């Protein structure tokens, strides 16, 4: 006989005290035990259904908001609360900034155990909606159903969807009606794909069974007005594929790069796949301070173009280049930061693991008439060694912008061996940034820190730190 699962209690009149990590908020029960609560705002008073008990904390969701916080605002999106994207859309933007800045400083001081000599105010994002230049949507033949739909047992619903994964459900997709993250024609393209595919009996992907035809849709836009659309098909069906792509080409002449991939492997990543041009170019162009950047389907580029410019200006100001320095740009991507600082440096050396990104960086440097920047491809922890430094010179300044996991311990060790006068550390995860600062604090002091908000209505925050050799 199966054991009956014990039902967790509902705690009444719980005051939400603070914002925590990953978009959740913090409360405490009568025993002062921490409760991580979703879908609330600091200042709310709520009844909380405990959903999980851990040794160090509880997790819960509100069953009823008894009193609404003054920090709340009305969410703009109809999908708020179901979609896992903009978890803070119900919090006034000024308070979002306050809690993001607080999280960064707490991480640097608690995890990094560093003293920050100067903390500059968080840099707000001027556009809080329609700020993303890249969106990726998934197809599914197993659309996420609302509770009302589930209860209506005899009703028949269209189960196809194109949108975002429901948090924690790899095979369930929220069918998006409208999204406020990317400017038009993004919504119109996504809805047109869905409509045409459904009308022409095109199979939406089933992730659990790994079957179907339509797999993912990626839309990239730029401040120059160019638009890239890439559809990933699970299998080839020449007639249906060409019909869908031609429909998009005819309906949206503003698409400048119409691409596709045939990918029947177990995951959606396209980095090991051939990207094929159906119409137009294989890239779009972005501009920044007179520089042009070629962005192809596999390129990394900051997903908020306008705020990326502000982020890079902070990094360049922290570097305070005089014109005679050798600069290393670690995790250079398509070389945007390297080229952004090149005119103020003697020479810049960029390193990146993705071959296509380095190819784009070299093309960009050529088109921008930058002849004092060199780019190299390789795994950072392997290529960034003494031989590489002997060949390319010892840097005066290092700019590093690693992925969310932070820098590999071997990279940190090499930086300490190099001991450049300045390190400008850009991070999208202040916890791993703090961990790395802790490893380097014996040799470096943190002279400046400034958070830059790239992703309004989410808990994500970038941070820039200037480290000076002691």
N, C-alpha and C positions, 0 to 999 in steps of 0.2 A: 504494500500500500504506500502510495506516494506521500511524503511528508508535506503537511500543509504549511505554506509559506507564512511566516509571521508578518502581520501587517504593522507597518511603522506608524508611529503616532502623528497626530496633528498638534502642533504647538501654537497656542493662541496669543494674539497681541504681542508679536515679536517685532521689535524695532530694528530696522536695517541700519547698521552703523557706518559702513564704509564700503567702498568699491574694492574688489580684490582682483586676482589674476584671471585672465581668460574670459573677461566679461561678466564674471559672477560677483555677487556682493556678499558682504560679511555681516553676520548677526551672531548673537550668543544666546544660549538657553539659560535657564535659571541656575544651572551648574557652571555657568561661564564657559561652556564648551562651544567651540567655534562651529558655526553653521554656514556653509557656502550655499547661497540662494540664487537661482536663476530668475530672470524676468522681473526684477525689482530695481528700485533706485534708492540710494542712501536717503534716509529720512522717512521712507515708507514705514507704516505699521501694518503688519500682515499676519494672517494665520498661515502657518507653514506646514505643508505635508512633508515629513521626512521620507526621503526616497532611498537613502543609502547611509549606512553607518560604517565609518572607518575608525581605526584606533585613535587617530589624532583629531578627527573632525567629523561632522555630519554634513550631508547634502540634502537639499530640499527645494521645493517649488511652492509658490503661493497658491492657496486655494481661494483666498479672499483678501483684498486690500482693504483694511479697516480705515486707514487714513493715508491719503496721497501726499507724497513729499512735494515741497515747493520747488524741488529741483527737477520735477517732471515736466515734460512737454508732450504734445500730441504726436504720435508717430505718423510720418507721412505715407508710409508704404502699407498697402493692404495685406502684405505677406508678413508683416512684423510679428514676431512671436513664434512663427512656424519656420520661416527661413532662418538659417543659421548665420546669415551675413551680418546685418547691421544691428548687433545686439544692444547698442546704446542709443538707438534712435529715439527712445522714450525719455532720454535725459537731455536737458538743456545743454547746448554746446559749450557754454562757458564752464559748466561743471565737468563736462567730459575732459576738457583741457586741464582743469584743476586736478582731477584724479589721475590722469596720465602722467602729469609732471610729478605728482606725489609718488607714484609707483617707481618711476625712474630713479628719483633721489633715494627712495627707500632701498632699492636694489643695490645701488652703488655703495651706500653706506653699510647696509646689513650684510650683503654677500661679498662685495669688494673690499669692505673695511677700509675705504679710502676717505681722505679729507679732500673736499672740493674747494679750491681756493676762490673760484668765481662761478656762480650759477646764473646763467642768463635766462630771462623769461622764456617760457615755451612759445614757439612760433606757431600761431594758429594758421589754419588753412582758410583762404579767402572763399573758396567754393566748397560748401559742405555737401552738395549733391552734384551728381553728374561729373565727378572728378576723375574717374578711372579711364585709362586708355586701353585697357585689355580686360576682356571678360571671357570666361570659358564656361560653357553650358554642356550638360549631359543629357542625352536622350534616354528614355526608359519606357518600356511597355508595362511598367508596374507603378503607375503614378501613386503618390502619397494621397490617401483618402482622408477626409476630415472625419471626426467622430460621428457627425450627422450622416455622412454617406455610408459609413460602416453600419450604423444602426438601421438604415433603410435597406434591409436585406434583399428586397425584391427589385430594387432599382438597378438599372443597367447604366454604367458609366463608361465614358471614353477613358481608358486607362493609360493612353499615351501621354507623355510629358516631355518637355524640354525646359530645363532649369537647373536648380541647385540640389545637391544631396541634402536630405534631411539629416541633421546632426546625429551621428552614431548609426546611420542606416546606409550601408554602402550600396544597396540595391533599390532604394526608394528615392524618387526625385520629386521635388515640388514643381508643379507646372506653373511657371511664372506668367502672370498677366502683364505686369509692368514692373520695371526695375529702375530705381533712381540713381544708379551708380555710374552709368555710361550714357553719354549724350546720343541723340539720334544720329544716324539711323539704326542704332543698336537694337532697340526694342522692336522696331518695324521689321528688321531683317529676321530676328528670331521668330516673331509671330508668323512672318511669311513662310519661313522654312517649315514651321509646324503645320500650317494650313495646307501647303502644297503637298507635303509628305503624307498627311492624313488622307487628303483627297485622292491621292494616287497609290494608295495601298502600300506605302513603303514601311517596312518593319522597323520599329524603334527597338533599340538594343535591350537585351535582358542580361544584366550583369551577373546574375546568379547562374544562369545557364550558358553564358557567353555565346549568345546567338542573337541574330538580327542583322540589320543593314546600317542604320544611322547610329553613330556612336557618340561623337562630340561635335560641338560647334565653337569655334574661337573667333572673336571679333576684336580687331585692334584698330584704334583711331589715332590720329595725330593732330597737333595744333595747326598743321598745314592744310588740314581738310582731307587728307588721304584716308582710305578705309581698306583694311585687310579682312577678308573672310576666309576661314579655313574649315572645311567640313571633313571630319574623320569618319570613314566608312569601315565597317567591320569586314566586309567582303566586297568583291567587285560585282557590280551589276551594271554593265555599260549603259544600257538603255535608261534605267532609272537614274543613275548617277548623272548622266549628261542632261537629262530632263530637268533635274533639280538645279544643277549649276547654271544651265542656260536660263531657267526661270529667274534666278537671282540676278544674272547678268542683265537681263532685259528689264527687270523691275527696278533695279538699283544701279543705274549707270554711274553713280558716285563711287562704287566699289572699284578701287584701283589695283587691287591684288586679290584675285579669286583663286583659291588654292584647294587642293584636297590631298588626303592621305588614305591609303588602304592599309589598315592595321588589324590583323587577326590574332595578334599575340594577347597575352593575358592581362596586360595593363594598357592604360590610355596614353602613356608618354610617347611623344613623337620624336624624341631626340635621336633615336636609332632608326627612324623611318625616312623614306624618301618623300619629300614634299613636292607635289607636281602642280605646275601652273596650268589652270584651265583658261584664264584670261587675265591680261594685264601684266603687272610686274610680279616678281617674287618677293617684294619688300615694300615698305612704306618709308617715308622720310619724316624725321622730326628735326626741329631746329631749336637751338638754345644759344642766345647771345652771339648770333651770327654764325655759329657752327651748325653743320648738318650731320645728322646721324641716320645711317641706313639700318632699318630694323626689319629682319626677316622673321619667319614664323618661329624660329628656335631662339631668337635673341632675347637676352634679358635686358629690359629697360624699366626704370622705375615706373610703376603703374599710375602715378599721378604726375603728369608732365610738368604742370605749372609749379607744383610744390617741390618737385625734384630740383628745379632751378634754385629755389630758396635754400634747399638742403645743401646743394653744391656750393652756393655762395657762403654759407656758414663754414663749410669745410675749408674753402679757400681762404676765408678770413682768418680761421684758426691757424692755418699753415703759415700765413703772413710771409709769402715768398718775396725775396729780394731780387731774383733774377739769376743768381749764380749757383742755385742748388740742384743737386741730383735727387730726383723724387722717385720713389717706388710706389706704384699703385697696385696693391694686392687685391685680388678678386675683382679685376678691372671690368669684367663683363664685356660690353662692346666698346669699352674705352672712353666712356662719357666723361668720367671724372678726370682721367689722365689728360684728355684733350682740353677740358675746361680749365685746367691749371697750367697747361703747357706754355702758354704765352708769357707766363710770369716766372717760368723756371728755365734753368739751363738745359736740362734733359729730364724726360719722364720715361720710366720703364714700367709697363703694365704686364701683369701675369693673370692668367685665367685658365680654368680647366676645360672649357667647352671650345672645341676647335672652330665651330661656326662663328662663335662670338669673337674670337681673335681675328678670324678672316674679315668679319665686319668691321672690327676696330681698325685694321690696317687699311681697308677701303675708305673708312671715314676719315682717317688721318690724311690719306692721299687727297681726297676731295676737299678737305679743309686746308690744304697746303701747310700741314703741320709736319715739319721735318725733324723735330727734336723729340719725337716719341717713338719708342720701340715696344713691340708687343710679342709676348711669348706664351705658348700654350703648354699646359702640364698640370698635373696634380700638385697643388700648392705645397703640401708637406714633403713632396719628393723633389720638385724642381727648385724650390727656394732653399738652396744650400750654398756651401762655400764656393764650389766651382762656379755656380751661376753668378755669385757676387764678384768673384775674381774676373770673370768675363765682362761684367756690366758695370762694375764700380760699386763702391760703398755709398749707400744713400745718406744724404743729410737729413732728409725727411721721408717718413713712410706714411702713406695714407692707406688705410685698410678698411674694407667694407665687406666683411664676411657674411655668409648665410646665417640663418637663425641659430644654428648650432655653435656659432662663434668660431674662433680660430683653433685649429688643431694644436695640441700641446707642442708638437715639433716646430710649428710655425712660431709659436710664442718663444720657444727656446732659441730659435734662430734670430728673432728680433732682439732678444736680450744679449745674444752674442754680438750682433751687429752694433747695438747701442747707438742708434741715430739720435741726433739732438732732439728731434720732435717726432711724435707719432700722433696722427689724427685718426681717431678710431670712430668710424660710423657704424652704427648698429641698429638692427631692427628688433633686437631682443636684449633689453638692458640687463636681464639676468645673466646671460652668457657673457655679455660685455663686462659685467661686474666680476664674474669669475676670472676672466682674462686679466682684468686690472689688478686683481688680488695677486695673480702670479707675477706681475711686473712691478708691484709697488715698492719693492726694495730698491729698484733702480730708477723709477719714474714717479713724479708727482703729478696729480691731476690739476692742471692750471685752470681749465675751463670746462664747462659742460652746458650743453643746450639741447633741449628736446625739440623736435620738429614734428608736428602732426601731419602725417601724410594720408591718414585714413579716418576721416570723421565718421562718427556713429559706430566705430568699432573700438576695441580695447587696444589695438595695435598702435605703437608709437616708435618713432626713430629717435636716436640720441647720438649727438656728436660730442666727443671728448678730446681735449687737447692734453697730451702727455708730454712733459718736459723732463729731460734727463737730469737727475739730481747732481 
